[in-house]
Amino acid sequence: MTAEEKYKDIINMEHPTSKKHPRMSMEARGAQFAPFAALTGFEEEIEETGRIAADRAEKEGRLR
């Protein structure tokens, strides 16, 4: 069964609109999906771990 066959009864229906809640503006909808720092401080931890690893690699290179 194709998607068109599966949804043929609803594909041309009008989009439901609420009588209670007005439609959200495109800006407000977009703000919901804007990037955010879910893990604050995580970027700094990654940078610090990279610095430590680079220091170790440099020291090991000198010892060999």
N, C-alpha and C positions, 0 to 999 in steps of 0.2 A: 504494500500500500504506500503510495507516495504521500508526501506532506500535503500536497494540494488536495488529494482525495480525503485525507484524514481530517482536514480542517475546513472543508468546503462549506459546511453549515455555518461557520462563524467568520470566515475570512472577509466577507463584505459587510459585516455588521458595523454600526456606528460605534465609535469609541465611547465607553461609559464616562459620564461626567457627574461629579458629586454635586448635590444641591446644597450641601453643608459647607464644603471646603472649596475655596476658589483654586484654580490651577496655579501651580507654582511657576514663577518666572524661570526662564532659561538660566539666568545668572544664579538664582537660588538653587536650582537643581545642580548646576555645575559645581557650586561651592560644596555640595555634599561629597563630591568625589575628588576634591582638591587634595593634593599630596599633603601629608602631615607627618610629623616625627613621632611615630608610634613608640619608638624605642629611643628616648632621649639619652644622649651620651654614647650611643652605640657607635656612631661614626668615629668619635674620639678614641674609643676602645680599639677599633679596627686599626686606626692609624698608629696607636701605641704598640699594638701587637706586631704590626709591620716593622716599626722602628726596632723593636727588640729582636725580631728575627733577622733583620739586616745587620744589626750589631753582632749577633752570634755568628752569622755567616762570614762576616768580615774577620772576626777573631779566629774562627776555625781556618780560614784561608791563610792567615798569618802563621798559624801553628804548624801547618803542613809543610 
